Amino acid sequence: MQSALHITTKVLPGNKIEIQIPEAAIGDRVDVFVVLPEKPESKRHCVVDLIEEIRSKRLSFRTTEDIDRQVREERESWDS
Protein backbone atom coordinates (compact mmCIF):
# COMPACT_ATOMS: atom_id res chain seq x y z
CA MET A 1 0.00 0.00 0.00
CA GLN A 2 1.25 3.46 -0.90
CA SER A 3 1.68 5.80 2.07
CA ALA A 4 1.32 9.56 2.14
CA LEU A 5 2.38 12.34 4.50
CA HIS A 6 0.86 15.73 5.04
CA ILE A 7 3.58 18.21 5.98
CA THR A 8 3.11 21.93 6.51
CA THR A 9 6.16 24.13 6.14
CA LYS A 10 7.07 27.75 5.48
CA VAL A 11 8.56 29.23 2.35
CA LEU A 12 12.20 30.10 2.97
CA PRO A 13 14.22 32.94 1.48
CA GLY A 14 14.67 32.44 -2.23
CA ASN A 15 11.14 30.96 -2.45
CA LYS A 16 12.42 27.56 -1.34
CA ILE A 17 10.90 24.96 0.93
CA GLU A 18 12.61 22.28 2.98
CA ILE A 19 10.93 19.08 4.14
CA GLN A 20 12.19 16.15 6.16
CA ILE A 21 10.80 12.66 5.55
CA PRO A 22 11.89 10.33 8.36
CA GLU A 23 10.24 7.30 6.71
CA ALA A 24 12.31 7.62 3.50
CA ALA A 25 15.78 6.34 2.82
CA ILE A 26 18.50 8.23 0.99
CA GLY A 27 18.00 7.73 -2.74
CA ASP A 28 14.27 6.93 -2.52
CA ARG A 29 12.17 8.64 -5.16
CA VAL A 30 9.19 10.63 -3.88
CA ASP A 31 6.47 12.74 -5.48
CA VAL A 32 5.93 16.18 -3.97
CA PHE A 33 2.72 18.20 -4.37
CA VAL A 34 2.62 21.82 -3.25
CA VAL A 35 -0.78 23.34 -2.47
CA LEU A 36 -0.67 27.11 -2.22
CA PRO A 37 -3.10 28.91 0.11
CA GLU A 38 -6.00 30.69 -1.53
CA LYS A 39 -5.55 34.43 -1.66
CA PRO A 40 -8.51 36.75 -1.97
CA GLU A 41 -8.75 38.42 -5.33
CA SER A 42 -7.71 42.03 -5.13
CA LYS A 43 -10.44 44.34 -6.26
CA ARG A 44 -9.14 46.99 -8.60
CA HIS A 45 -11.49 49.91 -8.87
CA CYS A 46 -11.33 52.81 -11.20
CA VAL A 47 -11.55 56.23 -9.60
CA VAL A 48 -15.19 56.66 -10.62
CA ASP A 49 -16.15 53.37 -8.90
CA LEU A 50 -14.30 54.47 -5.76
CA ILE A 51 -16.10 57.82 -5.67
CA GLU A 52 -19.47 56.14 -6.15
CA GLU A 53 -18.71 53.70 -3.33
CA ILE A 54 -17.78 56.56 -0.99
CA ARG A 55 -20.94 58.47 -1.92
CA SER A 56 -23.13 55.44 -1.32
CA LYS A 57 -21.71 54.97 2.20
CA ARG A 58 -21.97 58.63 3.12
CA LEU A 59 -24.68 59.66 5.55
CA SER A 60 -27.37 62.00 4.35
CA PHE A 61 -26.08 65.30 3.06
CA ARG A 62 -26.61 68.24 5.39
CA THR A 63 -27.08 71.73 4.06
CA THR A 64 -25.45 74.79 5.55
CA GLU A 65 -28.87 75.88 6.79
CA ASP A 66 -29.36 72.57 8.64
CA ILE A 67 -26.01 72.95 10.37
CA ASP A 68 -26.65 76.61 11.25
CA ARG A 69 -30.05 75.70 12.71
CA GLN A 70 -28.55 72.93 14.82
CA VAL A 71 -25.80 75.23 16.14
CA ARG A 72 -28.37 77.97 16.92
CA GLU A 73 -30.61 75.50 18.78
CA GLU A 74 -27.63 74.20 20.76
CA ARG A 75 -26.57 77.73 21.73
CA GLU A 76 -30.14 78.58 22.78
CA SER A 77 -30.21 75.52 25.02
CA TRP A 78 -27.17 76.88 26.92
CA ASP A 79 -29.15 79.93 28.03
CA SER A 80 -31.91 77.80 29.55
Secondary structure, 3 states (H helix, E strand, C coil): CCCCCCCCCCCECCCECCCCCCCCCCCCCCCCCCCCCCCCCCCCCCHHHHHHHHHHHCCCCCCHHHHHHHHHHHHHHHHC
